[in-house]
Amino acid sequence: MNAIAASPVRWYKRPRPTTAPSGFSARLDEALELLREASRHSPCVFAHSLSAEDMVIFHLIVEHHFPIQSFALDTGKLPEATLDLWSRAETIYSTRIERVSPAEASVDALVAMSADSALYESKSVRLRCCELRKTEPLRAVLAGKQAWVTGLRRAQSVGRATMNASEFDHGFQLYKFSPLINWTDEDVWYFTDKYKIPYNVLYGKGYASIGCNPCTRPIRESEPARAGRWWWEQTDPNAIKSECGIHVSAHPSSTSKEVQ
Ligand code: SF4
């Protein structure tokens, strides 16, 4: 056995900052201002994925009484740990997170194409699965709304590094706000620990980004945060760009504009 093979795998460990990261207070103020601005575009909804950043936003919405309704996409493929967090969060905050599910006909269509196994071999099947389980239900819930809030952060991936804090989302035809756009990993976990915000237990098992069960894996300490999402499609682990389609369609950089 050589030295490399004998080395134990060092899995991702989430940060545990005990003091406020430099510049944190300004980034918190910015997040609150963006939520305030989003609220002015009524009705405004929050697309809650139960991620650590989304739990921070949910905490801010509830604690500051922003008139923003939260919903989450129940794709039918979420890990048990995510479903458990969903119900814990509703209990702790006494606030409902509306459940948005794919249409029965869409699920039947995916079963007919054996999408669960075929998505690893065919990117078009994988994208179709994301379209039917995520994008279509999202489109339905966003219809008639004036704005939506997301937990996107520029630090999450190369593909997200140029996203705007606020813009008109041409894909879904409403304003889009990302209050934590400038937050670092340390910011998210500092705030989470400080206010004892509940989070997914998978963060303690090597997961840095958590989506559907078949398309999420833990990452090594050296990998980028989103390397565990659709990992079989990644050719360059340092330039992770895969998305489910929701934020790709929402970010036509050539046409996006800042919210006035
Ligand atoms: S992340 Fe995977 S399981 Fe979830 S909708 Fe997309 S392809 Fe389907």
py3Dmol code that shows the C-alpha trace and the ligand (Angstrom):
import py3Dmol

protein = """\
ATOM      1  CA  MET A   1       0.000   0.000   0.000  1.00  0.00           C
ATOM      2  CA  ASN A   2       1.525   3.377  -0.953  1.00  0.00           C
ATOM      3  CA  ALA A   3       1.455   6.523   1.180  1.00  0.00           C
ATOM      4  CA  ILE A   4      -1.320   8.211  -0.845  1.00  0.00           C
ATOM      5  CA  ALA A   5      -3.642   5.197  -0.691  1.00  0.00           C
ATOM      6  CA  ALA A   6      -3.062   4.961   3.068  1.00  0.00           C
ATOM      7  CA  SER A   7      -3.954   8.636   3.677  1.00  0.00           C
ATOM      8  CA  PRO A   8      -7.381   9.021   5.259  1.00  0.00           C
ATOM      9  CA  VAL A   9      -9.858  11.110   3.269  1.00  0.00           C
ATOM     10  CA  ARG A  10     -10.257  14.563   4.775  1.00  0.00           C
ATOM     11  CA  TRP A  11     -13.906  15.466   4.324  1.00  0.00           C
ATOM     12  CA  TYR A  12     -15.299  19.004   4.267  1.00  0.00           C
ATOM     13  CA  LYS A  13     -15.822  20.510   7.690  1.00  0.00           C
ATOM     14  CA  ARG A  14     -17.981  23.579   8.006  1.00  0.00           C
ATOM     15  CA  PRO A  15     -16.365  26.727   9.496  1.00  0.00           C
ATOM     16  CA  ARG A  16     -16.900  27.488  13.182  1.00  0.00           C
ATOM     17  CA  PRO A  17     -15.898  31.160  13.595  1.00  0.00           C
ATOM     18  CA  THR A  18     -16.283  32.386  17.148  1.00  0.00           C
ATOM     19  CA  THR A  19     -15.945  36.081  16.363  1.00  0.00           C
ATOM     20  CA  ALA A  20     -17.601  38.171  13.676  1.00  0.00           C
ATOM     21  CA  PRO A  21     -15.728  37.986  10.345  1.00  0.00           C
ATOM     22  CA  SER A  22     -14.247  41.270   9.153  1.00  0.00           C
ATOM     23  CA  GLY A  23     -16.920  43.426   7.484  1.00  0.00           C
ATOM     24  CA  PHE A  24     -19.740  41.179   8.676  1.00  0.00           C
ATOM     25  CA  SER A  25     -21.863  43.936  10.152  1.00  0.00           C
ATOM     26  CA  ALA A  26     -21.969  45.802   6.805  1.00  0.00           C
ATOM     27  CA  ARG A  27     -22.958  42.603   4.984  1.00  0.00           C
ATOM     28  CA  LEU A  28     -25.747  41.976   7.517  1.00  0.00           C
ATOM     29  CA  ASP A  29     -27.016  45.540   7.001  1.00  0.00           C
ATOM     30  CA  GLU A  30     -26.928  44.992   3.233  1.00  0.00           C
ATOM     31  CA  ALA A  31     -28.938  41.756   3.612  1.00  0.00           C
ATOM     32  CA  LEU A  32     -31.600  43.500   5.689  1.00  0.00           C
ATOM     33  CA  GLU A  33     -31.797  46.394   3.232  1.00  0.00           C
ATOM     34  CA  LEU A  34     -32.244  43.976   0.320  1.00  0.00           C
ATOM     35  CA  LEU A  35     -35.018  42.144   2.181  1.00  0.00           C
ATOM     36  CA  ARG A  36     -36.659  45.498   2.949  1.00  0.00           C
ATOM     37  CA  GLU A  37     -36.448  46.439  -0.730  1.00  0.00           C
ATOM     38  CA  ALA A  38     -37.791  43.024  -1.813  1.00  0.00           C
ATOM     39  CA  SER A  39     -40.784  43.443   0.530  1.00  0.00           C
ATOM     40  CA  ARG A  40     -41.784  46.602  -1.318  1.00  0.00           C
ATOM     41  CA  HIS A  41     -42.476  44.465  -4.406  1.00  0.00           C
ATOM     42  CA  SER A  42     -45.581  42.768  -3.048  1.00  0.00           C
ATOM     43  CA  PRO A  43     -46.360  39.924  -3.304  1.00  0.00           C
ATOM     44  CA  CYS A  44     -42.826  38.732  -2.692  1.00  0.00           C
ATOM     45  CA  VAL A  45     -41.894  35.095  -1.960  1.00  0.00           C
ATOM     46  CA  PHE A  46     -38.787  33.367  -0.646  1.00  0.00           C
ATOM     47  CA  ALA A  47     -37.578  30.186  -2.385  1.00  0.00           C
ATOM     48  CA  HIS A  48     -36.336  28.254   0.637  1.00  0.00           C
ATOM     49  CA  SER A  49     -34.068  25.299  -0.113  1.00  0.00           C
ATOM     50  CA  LEU A  50     -33.391  24.513   3.569  1.00  0.00           C
ATOM     51  CA  SER A  51     -29.682  25.240   2.956  1.00  0.00           C
ATOM     52  CA  ALA A  52     -27.685  26.965   5.711  1.00  0.00           C
ATOM     53  CA  GLU A  53     -27.871  30.294   3.875  1.00  0.00           C
ATOM     54  CA  ASP A  54     -31.597  29.918   3.349  1.00  0.00           C
ATOM     55  CA  MET A  55     -32.085  29.186   7.035  1.00  0.00           C
ATOM     56  CA  VAL A  56     -30.307  32.498   7.742  1.00  0.00           C
ATOM     57  CA  ILE A  57     -32.675  34.327   5.373  1.00  0.00           C
ATOM     58  CA  PHE A  58     -35.699  32.545   6.869  1.00  0.00           C
ATOM     59  CA  HIS A  59     -34.518  33.623  10.342  1.00  0.00           C
ATOM     60  CA  LEU A  60     -34.196  37.259   9.184  1.00  0.00           C
ATOM     61  CA  ILE A  61     -37.612  37.220   7.485  1.00  0.00           C
ATOM     62  CA  VAL A  62     -39.347  35.836  10.586  1.00  0.00           C
ATOM     63  CA  GLU A  63     -37.454  37.865  13.184  1.00  0.00           C
ATOM     64  CA  HIS A  64     -37.877  41.157  11.291  1.00  0.00           C
ATOM     65  CA  HIS A  65     -41.484  40.425  10.240  1.00  0.00           C
ATOM     66  CA  PHE A  66     -40.841  40.952   6.547  1.00  0.00           C
ATOM     67  CA  PRO A  67     -44.054  40.306   4.581  1.00  0.00           C
ATOM     68  CA  ILE A  68     -42.431  37.575   2.501  1.00  0.00           C
ATOM     69  CA  GLN A  69     -44.023  34.111   2.256  1.00  0.00           C
ATOM     70  CA  SER A  70     -41.583  31.168   2.261  1.00  0.00           C
ATOM     71  CA  PHE A  71     -41.984  28.081   0.113  1.00  0.00           C
ATOM     72  CA  ALA A  72     -39.783  25.095  -0.689  1.00  0.00           C
ATOM     73  CA  LEU A  73     -39.723  22.755  -3.662  1.00  0.00           C
ATOM     74  CA  ASP A  74     -40.386  19.212  -2.528  1.00  0.00           C
ATOM     75  CA  THR A  75     -38.912  17.436  -5.539  1.00  0.00           C
ATOM     76  CA  GLY A  76     -39.760  14.017  -4.138  1.00  0.00           C
ATOM     77  CA  LYS A  77     -36.017  13.322  -3.996  1.00  0.00           C
ATOM     78  CA  LEU A  78     -34.971  15.328  -0.944  1.00  0.00           C
ATOM     79  CA  PRO A  79     -32.819  13.613   1.694  1.00  0.00           C
ATOM     80  CA  GLU A  80     -34.590  12.575   4.908  1.00  0.00           C
ATOM     81  CA  ALA A  81     -32.341  15.005   6.788  1.00  0.00           C
ATOM     82  CA  THR A  82     -33.692  17.907   4.708  1.00  0.00           C
ATOM     83  CA  LEU A  83     -37.303  16.888   5.315  1.00  0.00           C
ATOM     84  CA  ASP A  84     -36.511  16.634   9.019  1.00  0.00           C
ATOM     85  CA  LEU A  85     -35.028  20.165   9.014  1.00  0.00           C
ATOM     86  CA  TRP A  86     -38.102  21.440   7.157  1.00  0.00           C
ATOM     87  CA  SER A  87     -40.433  20.316   9.935  1.00  0.00           C
ATOM     88  CA  ARG A  88     -38.026  21.415  12.709  1.00  0.00           C
ATOM     89  CA  ALA A  89     -37.753  24.895  11.170  1.00  0.00           C
ATOM     90  CA  GLU A  90     -41.533  25.270  10.958  1.00  0.00           C
ATOM     91  CA  THR A  91     -41.875  24.254  14.614  1.00  0.00           C
ATOM     92  CA  ILE A  92     -39.047  26.423  15.956  1.00  0.00           C
ATOM     93  CA  TYR A  93     -40.171  29.543  14.065  1.00  0.00           C
ATOM     94  CA  SER A  94     -43.927  28.811  14.210  1.00  0.00           C
ATOM     95  CA  THR A  95     -43.973  29.692  10.529  1.00  0.00           C
ATOM     96  CA  ARG A  96     -45.099  27.564   7.612  1.00  0.00           C
ATOM     97  CA  ILE A  97     -42.853  26.878   4.644  1.00  0.00           C
ATOM     98  CA  GLU A  98     -45.289  26.165   1.824  1.00  0.00           C
ATOM     99  CA  ARG A  99     -44.704  22.824   0.094  1.00  0.00           C
ATOM    100  CA  VAL A 100     -44.529  23.033  -3.715  1.00  0.00           C
ATOM    101  CA  SER A 101     -44.496  19.677  -5.520  1.00  0.00           C
ATOM    102  CA  PRO A 102     -44.124  18.569  -9.145  1.00  0.00           C
ATOM    103  CA  ALA A 103     -47.273  17.631 -11.077  1.00  0.00           C
ATOM    104  CA  GLU A 104     -48.220  13.956 -10.930  1.00  0.00           C
ATOM    105  CA  ALA A 105     -48.028  13.710 -14.735  1.00  0.00           C
ATOM    106  CA  SER A 106     -44.450  15.048 -14.627  1.00  0.00           C
ATOM    107  CA  VAL A 107     -43.394  12.432 -12.094  1.00  0.00           C
ATOM    108  CA  ASP A 108     -45.063   9.715 -14.220  1.00  0.00           C
ATOM    109  CA  ALA A 109     -43.165  10.963 -17.287  1.00  0.00           C
ATOM    110  CA  LEU A 110     -39.855  10.756 -15.392  1.00  0.00           C
ATOM    111  CA  VAL A 111     -40.612   7.248 -14.169  1.00  0.00           C
ATOM    112  CA  ALA A 112     -41.437   6.232 -17.760  1.00  0.00           C
ATOM    113  CA  MET A 113     -38.002   7.418 -18.939  1.00  0.00           C
ATOM    114  CA  SER A 114     -36.235   5.714 -15.955  1.00  0.00           C
ATOM    115  CA  ALA A 115     -34.875   9.116 -15.037  1.00  0.00           C
ATOM    116  CA  ASP A 116     -33.547   7.987 -11.640  1.00  0.00           C
ATOM    117  CA  SER A 117     -30.835   5.897 -13.272  1.00  0.00           C
ATOM    118  CA  ALA A 118     -30.678   7.520 -16.723  1.00  0.00           C
ATOM    119  CA  LEU A 119     -29.815  10.967 -15.350  1.00  0.00           C
ATOM    120  CA  TYR A 120     -26.237   9.789 -14.731  1.00  0.00           C
ATOM    121  CA  GLU A 121     -25.788   8.790 -18.371  1.00  0.00           C
ATOM    122  CA  SER A 122     -27.662  11.557 -20.129  1.00  0.00           C
ATOM    123  CA  LYS A 123     -27.410  15.255 -19.346  1.00  0.00           C
ATOM    124  CA  SER A 124     -30.648  15.878 -21.233  1.00  0.00           C
ATOM    125  CA  VAL A 125     -32.471  13.425 -18.936  1.00  0.00           C
ATOM    126  CA  ARG A 126     -30.910  15.112 -15.905  1.00  0.00           C
ATOM    127  CA  LEU A 127     -31.979  18.547 -17.139  1.00  0.00           C
ATOM    128  CA  ARG A 128     -35.476  17.223 -17.892  1.00  0.00           C
ATOM    129  CA  CYS A 129     -35.681  15.878 -14.342  1.00  0.00           C
ATOM    130  CA  CYS A 130     -34.665  19.297 -12.939  1.00  0.00           C
ATOM    131  CA  GLU A 131     -37.135  20.994 -15.287  1.00  0.00           C
ATOM    132  CA  LEU A 132     -40.084  18.833 -14.207  1.00  0.00           C
ATOM    133  CA  ARG A 133     -39.257  18.514 -10.519  1.00  0.00           C
ATOM    134  CA  LYS A 134     -37.966  22.061  -9.932  1.00  0.00           C
ATOM    135  CA  THR A 135     -38.325  24.638 -12.691  1.00  0.00           C
ATOM    136  CA  GLU A 136     -41.936  23.947 -13.698  1.00  0.00           C
ATOM    137  CA  PRO A 137     -43.284  23.972 -10.115  1.00  0.00           C
ATOM    138  CA  LEU A 138     -41.183  27.075  -9.419  1.00  0.00           C
ATOM    139  CA  ARG A 139     -42.607  28.802 -12.500  1.00  0.00           C
ATOM    140  CA  ALA A 140     -46.122  28.029 -11.252  1.00  0.00           C
ATOM    141  CA  VAL A 141     -45.508  29.435  -7.776  1.00  0.00           C
ATOM    142  CA  LEU A 142     -43.775  32.575  -9.094  1.00  0.00           C
ATOM    143  CA  ALA A 143     -46.597  33.377 -11.513  1.00  0.00           C
ATOM    144  CA  GLY A 144     -48.340  36.579 -10.452  1.00  0.00           C
ATOM    145  CA  LYS A 145     -45.653  37.496  -7.892  1.00  0.00           C
ATOM    146  CA  GLN A 146     -43.707  40.749  -8.075  1.00  0.00           C
ATOM    147  CA  ALA A 147     -40.424  39.533  -6.578  1.00  0.00           C
ATOM    148  CA  TRP A 148     -38.620  36.490  -5.235  1.00  0.00           C
ATOM    149  CA  VAL A 149     -35.780  36.061  -2.771  1.00  0.00           C
ATOM    150  CA  THR A 150     -33.000  33.479  -3.127  1.00  0.00           C
ATOM    151  CA  GLY A 151     -30.008  32.395  -1.040  1.00  0.00           C
ATOM    152  CA  LEU A 152     -27.444  32.746  -3.844  1.00  0.00           C
ATOM    153  CA  ARG A 153     -23.932  33.783  -2.796  1.00  0.00           C
ATOM    154  CA  ARG A 154     -21.116  34.791  -5.124  1.00  0.00           C
ATOM    155  CA  ALA A 155     -18.650  32.707  -3.114  1.00  0.00           C
ATOM    156  CA  GLN A 156     -20.549  29.480  -3.841  1.00  0.00           C
ATOM    157  CA  SER A 157     -19.092  28.838  -7.295  1.00  0.00           C
ATOM    158  CA  VAL A 158     -17.405  30.339 -10.320  1.00  0.00           C
ATOM    159  CA  GLY A 159     -20.756  30.317 -12.096  1.00  0.00           C
ATOM    160  CA  ARG A 160     -22.306  32.456  -9.354  1.00  0.00           C
ATOM    161  CA  ALA A 161     -19.404  34.882  -8.918  1.00  0.00           C
ATOM    162  CA  THR A 162     -20.905  37.543 -11.162  1.00  0.00           C
ATOM    163  CA  MET A 163     -24.537  37.316 -10.069  1.00  0.00           C
ATOM    164  CA  ASN A 164     -26.315  40.487  -8.950  1.00  0.00           C
ATOM    165  CA  ALA A 165     -27.732  41.305  -5.524  1.00  0.00           C
ATOM    166  CA  SER A 166     -30.914  42.446  -7.239  1.00  0.00           C
ATOM    167  CA  GLU A 167     -32.051  42.345 -10.813  1.00  0.00           C
ATOM    168  CA  PHE A 168     -35.039  41.832 -13.040  1.00  0.00           C
ATOM    169  CA  ASP A 169     -35.310  38.103 -13.669  1.00  0.00           C
ATOM    170  CA  HIS A 170     -36.182  37.796 -17.339  1.00  0.00           C
ATOM    171  CA  GLY A 171     -36.590  34.028 -17.090  1.00  0.00           C
ATOM    172  CA  PHE A 172     -39.454  34.251 -14.623  1.00  0.00           C
ATOM    173  CA  GLN A 173     -40.514  37.863 -15.251  1.00  0.00           C
ATOM    174  CA  LEU A 174     -40.236  39.351 -11.773  1.00  0.00           C
ATOM    175  CA  TYR A 175     -37.606  40.988  -9.558  1.00  0.00           C
ATOM    176  CA  LYS A 176     -35.058  38.754  -7.890  1.00  0.00           C
ATOM    177  CA  PHE A 177     -33.179  39.563  -4.676  1.00  0.00           C
ATOM    178  CA  SER A 178     -30.240  37.667  -3.190  1.00  0.00           C
ATOM    179  CA  PRO A 179     -29.624  39.266   0.226  1.00  0.00           C
ATOM    180  CA  LEU A 180     -26.589  37.123   1.093  1.00  0.00           C
ATOM    181  CA  ILE A 181     -24.893  37.687  -2.260  1.00  0.00           C
ATOM    182  CA  ASN A 182     -21.695  39.000  -0.597  1.00  0.00           C
ATOM    183  CA  TRP A 183     -21.668  36.676   2.424  1.00  0.00           C
ATOM    184  CA  THR A 184     -18.776  34.297   2.958  1.00  0.00           C
ATOM    185  CA  ASP A 185     -19.047  30.748   4.355  1.00  0.00           C
ATOM    186  CA  GLU A 186     -17.722  32.141   7.632  1.00  0.00           C
ATOM    187  CA  ASP A 187     -20.483  34.786   7.701  1.00  0.00           C
ATOM    188  CA  VAL A 188     -23.190  32.133   7.263  1.00  0.00           C
ATOM    189  CA  TRP A 189     -21.858  29.861   9.999  1.00  0.00           C
ATOM    190  CA  TYR A 190     -20.991  32.691  12.393  1.00  0.00           C
ATOM    191  CA  PHE A 191     -24.589  33.955  12.190  1.00  0.00           C
ATOM    192  CA  THR A 192     -26.021  30.415  12.361  1.00  0.00           C
ATOM    193  CA  ASP A 193     -24.095  29.569  15.524  1.00  0.00           C
ATOM    194  CA  LYS A 194     -24.655  32.973  17.129  1.00  0.00           C
ATOM    195  CA  TYR A 195     -28.448  32.721  16.819  1.00  0.00           C
ATOM    196  CA  LYS A 196     -28.625  28.921  17.149  1.00  0.00           C
ATOM    197  CA  ILE A 197     -30.369  28.645  13.802  1.00  0.00           C
ATOM    198  CA  PRO A 198     -31.243  25.009  12.995  1.00  0.00           C
ATOM    199  CA  TYR A 199     -29.362  23.438  10.083  1.00  0.00           C
ATOM    200  CA  ASN A 200     -29.170  20.213   8.096  1.00  0.00           C
ATOM    201  CA  VAL A 201     -27.237  17.463   9.910  1.00  0.00           C
ATOM    202  CA  LEU A 202     -25.610  16.543   6.565  1.00  0.00           C
ATOM    203  CA  TYR A 203     -23.304  19.564   6.995  1.00  0.00           C
ATOM    204  CA  GLY A 204     -21.695  17.520   9.743  1.00  0.00           C
ATOM    205  CA  LYS A 205     -21.144  14.589   7.355  1.00  0.00           C
ATOM    206  CA  GLY A 206     -19.002  16.194   4.664  1.00  0.00           C
ATOM    207  CA  TYR A 207     -21.751  17.904   2.668  1.00  0.00           C
ATOM    208  CA  ALA A 208     -21.166  21.578   1.756  1.00  0.00           C
ATOM    209  CA  SER A 209     -24.123  22.018  -0.618  1.00  0.00           C
ATOM    210  CA  ILE A 210     -27.246  19.884  -0.339  1.00  0.00           C
ATOM    211  CA  GLY A 211     -29.841  19.217  -3.030  1.00  0.00           C
ATOM    212  CA  CYS A 212     -31.686  16.083  -4.150  1.00  0.00           C
ATOM    213  CA  ASN A 213     -30.420  12.787  -2.812  1.00  0.00           C
ATOM    214  CA  PRO A 214     -29.352  11.233  -6.161  1.00  0.00           C
ATOM    215  CA  CYS A 215     -27.432  14.358  -7.190  1.00  0.00           C
ATOM    216  CA  THR A 216     -25.585  15.304  -4.004  1.00  0.00           C
ATOM    217  CA  ARG A 217     -22.478  13.819  -2.428  1.00  0.00           C
ATOM    218  CA  PRO A 218     -20.095  14.837   0.363  1.00  0.00           C
ATOM    219  CA  ILE A 219     -16.929  16.665  -0.706  1.00  0.00           C
ATOM    220  CA  ARG A 220     -13.308  16.485   0.290  1.00  0.00           C
ATOM    221  CA  GLU A 221     -11.766  19.381   2.207  1.00  0.00           C
ATOM    222  CA  SER A 222      -9.898  20.516  -0.919  1.00  0.00           C
ATOM    223  CA  GLU A 223     -12.905  20.575  -3.263  1.00  0.00           C
ATOM    224  CA  PRO A 224     -15.030  23.638  -4.177  1.00  0.00           C
ATOM    225  CA  ALA A 225     -18.316  23.911  -2.252  1.00  0.00           C
ATOM    226  CA  ARG A 226     -20.546  22.790  -5.118  1.00  0.00           C
ATOM    227  CA  ALA A 227     -18.320  19.930  -6.293  1.00  0.00           C
ATOM    228  CA  GLY A 228     -20.792  17.514  -4.732  1.00  0.00           C
ATOM    229  CA  ARG A 229     -23.671  18.610  -6.980  1.00  0.00           C
ATOM    230  CA  TRP A 230     -24.049  16.724 -10.321  1.00  0.00           C
ATOM    231  CA  TRP A 231     -20.390  15.744  -9.831  1.00  0.00           C
ATOM    232  CA  TRP A 232     -20.389  13.293 -12.745  1.00  0.00           C
ATOM    233  CA  GLU A 233     -20.952  16.220 -15.154  1.00  0.00           C
ATOM    234  CA  GLN A 234     -17.974  18.243 -13.906  1.00  0.00           C
ATOM    235  CA  THR A 235     -14.881  18.194 -16.079  1.00  0.00           C
ATOM    236  CA  ASP A 236     -12.982  20.867 -14.176  1.00  0.00           C
ATOM    237  CA  PRO A 237     -13.529  20.658 -10.405  1.00  0.00           C
ATOM    238  CA  ASN A 238     -12.207  24.214 -10.000  1.00  0.00           C
ATOM    239  CA  ALA A 239     -14.775  25.684 -12.368  1.00  0.00           C
ATOM    240  CA  ILE A 240     -18.038  24.173 -11.163  1.00  0.00           C
ATOM    241  CA  LYS A 241     -20.857  25.653 -13.199  1.00  0.00           C
ATOM    242  CA  SER A 242     -23.648  23.076 -13.175  1.00  0.00           C
ATOM    243  CA  GLU A 243     -27.014  24.392 -12.039  1.00  0.00           C
ATOM    244  CA  CYS A 244     -30.478  22.890 -11.977  1.00  0.00           C
ATOM    245  CA  GLY A 245     -31.714  25.441 -14.492  1.00  0.00           C
ATOM    246  CA  ILE A 246     -33.498  27.725 -12.041  1.00  0.00           C
ATOM    247  CA  HIS A 247     -30.700  30.254 -11.751  1.00  0.00           C
ATOM    248  CA  VAL A 248     -29.372  29.774 -15.266  1.00  0.00           C
ATOM    249  CA  SER A 249     -32.662  30.880 -16.747  1.00  0.00           C
ATOM    250  CA  ALA A 250     -32.823  33.670 -14.210  1.00  0.00           C
ATOM    251  CA  HIS A 251     -29.470  35.123 -15.087  1.00  0.00           C
ATOM    252  CA  PRO A 252     -29.291  36.253 -18.710  1.00  0.00           C
ATOM    253  CA  SER A 253     -26.346  38.543 -17.952  1.00  0.00           C
ATOM    254  CA  SER A 254     -26.719  40.348 -21.240  1.00  0.00           C
ATOM    255  CA  THR A 255     -30.191  41.545 -20.349  1.00  0.00           C
ATOM    256  CA  SER A 256     -30.301  41.701 -16.545  1.00  0.00           C
ATOM    257  CA  LYS A 257     -30.629  45.106 -14.949  1.00  0.00           C
ATOM    258  CA  GLU A 258     -30.367  46.438 -11.434  1.00  0.00           C
ATOM    259  CA  VAL A 259     -33.628  46.987  -9.608  1.00  0.00           C
ATOM    260  CA  GLN A 260     -34.490  50.661  -9.387  1.00  0.00           C
TER     261      GLN A 260
END
"""
ligand_1 = """\
8
SF4
S -31.282 17.539 -8.707
Fe -31.334 15.427 -9.557
S -33.130 14.379 -8.673
Fe -33.323 16.608 -8.274
S -34.562 17.347 -9.900
Fe -32.460 17.625 -10.602
S -31.871 15.737 -11.684
Fe -33.802 15.335 -10.565
"""
view = py3Dmol.view(width=600, height=400)
view.addModel(protein, "pdb")
view.setStyle({"model": 0}, {"cartoon": {"style": "trace"}})
view.addModel(ligand_1, "xyz")
view.setStyle({"model": 1}, {"stick": {}})
view.zoomTo()
view.show()
